Amino acid sequence: MNVTMKLTLDGLKRALRWRAHELAEDVEQSYRGEASGGEAAAPPRRVDPRRLRERDDDRPGR
């Protein structure tokens, strides 16, 4: 049972870490958009369907 709990906790930490990185990237993108000022607004980014699914691990591109 301890092994199962440790694996579950490890997966939770990885998922939370991914979520924190995604949120930080979104905020960073919004800062870049505000800094452009007088330029024409860029079209909204297409949402990658892989990003909406839960991740199996913390390696990108999987």
NORHU-V140084 format. One record per backbone hydrogen bond with DSSP energy under -0.5 kcal/mol. NH is the residue of the N-H (numbers start at 1). CO is the residue of the C=O. If there is no record, write none. Layout:
# NORHU-V140084
NH/CO
NH/CO
This chain:
# NORHU-V140084
5/1
6/2
7/3
8/4
9/5
10/6
11/7
12/8
13/9
14/10
15/11
16/12
17/13
18/14
19/15
20/16
21/17
22/18
23/19
24/20
25/21
26/22
27/23
28/24
29/25
30/26
31/27
32/28
33/29
34/30
35/31
36/32
37/34
38/36
39/36
49/47
51/48
52/48
53/49
62/59
